[in-house]
Amino acid sequence: MFTINLKSIKIPYRILISPKRKTIGIEVTMDKGLVIRAPLKIQEKTIKQYILQKEDWILSKLNRFDEIEKHPK
């Protein structure tokens, strides 16, 4: 398990490597973490850069989960 800081929020993430995968994918989980799916020969540095590029999207999803927790149906 790794962590990354996005706008001073510490977010845990794990990396799942797949030999068949060609691109990086990000899943934001309900426990406020990330699952990163990545190709076999990708470097961790590249994964971190990708997460930082998607920072706004990730934080919007985390905020949405917060809203769901505050106002369950």
WOVEN-V682911 format. One record per residue. N is the residue number from 1. SS is DSSP state (2 for helix, 1 for strand, 0 for the rest). PSI is psi in whole degrees, -180 to 180 (none if undefined). D_CENTER is the distance of its C-alpha to the mean C-alpha in whole Angstrom. Layout:
# WOVEN-V682911
n=N ss=SS psi=PSI d_center=D_CENTER
n=N ss=SS psi=PSI d_center=D_CENTER
This chain:
# WOVEN-V682911
n=1 ss=0 psi=134 d_center=12
n=2 ss=1 psi=169 d_center=10
n=3 ss=1 psi=154 d_center=10
n=4 ss=1 psi=146 d_center=9
n=5 ss=1 psi=122 d_center=11
n=6 ss=1 psi=112 d_center=10
n=7 ss=0 psi=51 d_center=14
n=8 ss=0 psi=17 d_center=15
n=9 ss=1 psi=124 d_center=12
n=10 ss=1 psi=120 d_center=11
n=11 ss=1 psi=124 d_center=8
n=12 ss=1 psi=148 d_center=8
n=13 ss=1 psi=156 d_center=6
n=14 ss=1 psi=154 d_center=8
n=15 ss=1 psi=128 d_center=9
n=16 ss=1 psi=119 d_center=12
n=17 ss=1 psi=134 d_center=14
n=18 ss=1 psi=126 d_center=16
n=19 ss=0 psi=-22 d_center=20
n=20 ss=0 psi=-17 d_center=20
n=21 ss=0 psi=141 d_center=17
n=22 ss=0 psi=-22 d_center=17
n=23 ss=0 psi=169 d_center=14
n=24 ss=0 psi=137 d_center=10
n=25 ss=1 psi=147 d_center=8
n=26 ss=1 psi=133 d_center=5
n=27 ss=1 psi=127 d_center=6
n=28 ss=1 psi=124 d_center=5
n=29 ss=0 psi=160 d_center=8
n=30 ss=0 psi=-22 d_center=11
n=31 ss=0 psi=19 d_center=11
n=32 ss=0 psi=38 d_center=9
n=33 ss=0 psi=-179 d_center=6
n=34 ss=1 psi=145 d_center=3
n=35 ss=1 psi=121 d_center=5
n=36 ss=1 psi=123 d_center=6
n=37 ss=1 psi=129 d_center=9
n=38 ss=1 psi=156 d_center=12
n=39 ss=1 psi=164 d_center=15
n=40 ss=0 psi=-46 d_center=18
n=41 ss=0 psi=28 d_center=19
n=42 ss=0 psi=145 d_center=16
n=43 ss=0 psi=151 d_center=16
n=44 ss=2 psi=-36 d_center=13
n=45 ss=2 psi=-42 d_center=14
n=46 ss=2 psi=-39 d_center=13
n=47 ss=2 psi=-45 d_center=10
n=48 ss=2 psi=-41 d_center=10
n=49 ss=2 psi=-40 d_center=12
n=50 ss=2 psi=-43 d_center=9
n=51 ss=2 psi=-44 d_center=6
n=52 ss=2 psi=-35 d_center=9
n=53 ss=2 psi=-32 d_center=11
n=54 ss=0 psi=15 d_center=8
n=55 ss=2 psi=-49 d_center=9
n=56 ss=2 psi=-43 d_center=11
n=57 ss=2 psi=-45 d_center=10
n=58 ss=2 psi=-47 d_center=6
n=59 ss=2 psi=-34 d_center=9
n=60 ss=2 psi=-38 d_center=12
n=61 ss=2 psi=-40 d_center=10
n=62 ss=2 psi=-40 d_center=10
n=63 ss=2 psi=-37 d_center=13
n=64 ss=2 psi=-41 d_center=14
n=65 ss=2 psi=-38 d_center=14
n=66 ss=2 psi=-43 d_center=16
n=67 ss=2 psi=-41 d_center=18
n=68 ss=2 psi=-40 d_center=19
n=69 ss=2 psi=-37 d_center=19
n=70 ss=2 psi=-33 d_center=22
n=71 ss=0 psi=66 d_center=24
n=72 ss=0 psi=150 d_center=23
n=73 ss=0 psi=none d_center=26
